[in-house]
Amino acid sequence: MTSKEIQQVKLRFGIIGNTETLARAIDIAIQVAPTDLSVLITGESGVGKESFPQIIHQYSRRKHGQYIAVNCGAIPEGTIDSELFGHEKGAFTGAIGERKGYFGEANGGTIFLDEVGELPLPTQARLLRVLESGEFIKVGSSKVEKTDVRIVAATNVNLSEAIASGRFREDLYYRLNTIPIQVPALRERGTDVVLLFRKFASDFAEKYRMPAIQLTEDAKQVLIGYYWPGNVRQLKNITEQISIIETNREITADILKTYLPPQPAAQLPALWGGHDQKGFENEREFLYKLLFDMKKEVNELQTMVHDLMSEKGTATTTVVAPAPQPVSTISIQRVEPVHNSSVEDDDIQDTEEYIEEPLSLDEVEKETIQRALEKNKGKRRAAAKDLNISERTLYRKIKEYGLE
């Protein structure tokens, strides 16, 4: 497509930005739209993946059919099969009538499966059958039904890692990933962030009936240089905050910095073991970050104790900090004193030897979830948002650890 045609698509779907990688993603969406090939859209949370399935649908022969967007991560595991494929009356408790399901409703149209990486394995098997033969069976039925649906999926999860850990079917991945579209992160889009800020500022000025905020040149550089772990969604939220709170409509770098959370530690290559993943897109990455920080604190404490003992000149044992470990093997250690019987009682306080009692990953995970639930007074949606995981994943973890 020409740049003029791509610009028309941007205007139609409200996409802002001039980055080449963004234009390439739009171009692929337009080129694949007339076909019935499955498309997998990847990118971090908040980059705007939801615009691309709409482009694909509107430029396809199915544009007059149904377009249904489904957030797979927001549907409880126990009801997702019913939501997607429908159910018969009496199929389970509460099934007081027959339900058609999204695949029945969208016959002849397009289904967008957002957060497809959160689907449970049994549902993945059902979805694979739809992709292969267009067939599905309602919950509680034995009758095979047919549907003609175009499937566009999106995920911010690294599906290769999910496959390796047994959480996602490899055959389903290849079926969905017939045509891949990668949506770039905001930090990779250069001056696009300034254009987006200006657009959001204008929108909020109209919404709240006030003058639009504007950035000074130094503030623009801060905006461009920030990491944006929450991408476009985070930028929009911060622009709204500033628009409402600041009485001075000219925003300097110092003012802007007060609204930006500290840069995340995603630029630690040793921590990620060479993976090209940025941010904390899933629960494991969140927990690994927590583990790393706690491990670091323990090592600093060990070093401090060793230095104090050395200064007194009475230490008879050496505390050796553990060598760096790959992120997959990091464990948290509790440090507890053990008296050394090889010295006199008077010197015991100066000759304590420290041993480590391992704290398992599961215990840390359970404690982290407990804290999030307590902080949010048991509200699971808010707790899931704090933990940066889906509600369905949090629901599963609550059951797993008996936190109900």
Secondary structure, DSSP 8 states (H G I E B T S, - for coil): --HHHHHHHHHHHT-----HHHHHHHHHHHHHTTS---EEEE--TTS-TTHHHHHHHHTSTTTTS-EEEEEGGGS-TTTHHHHHH-B-TTSSTT--S-B--HHHHTTTSEEEEETGGG--HHHHHHHHHHHHHSEEE-BT---EEE---EEEEEESS-HHHHHHTTSS-HHHHHHHTTEEEE---GGGSTTHHHHHHHHHHHHHHHHHTS---EE-HHHHHHHHHS--TTHHHHHHHHHHHHHHH-SSSEE-HHHHHTTS----GGG-HHHHTT----S--SHHHHHHHHHHHHHHHHHHHHHHHHHHHHHHT---S---------GGG--EEEEEEE--TTS-GGGGGGS-EEEEEEE-HHHHHHHHHHHHHHHTTT-HHHHHHHHTS-HHHHHHHHHHTT--
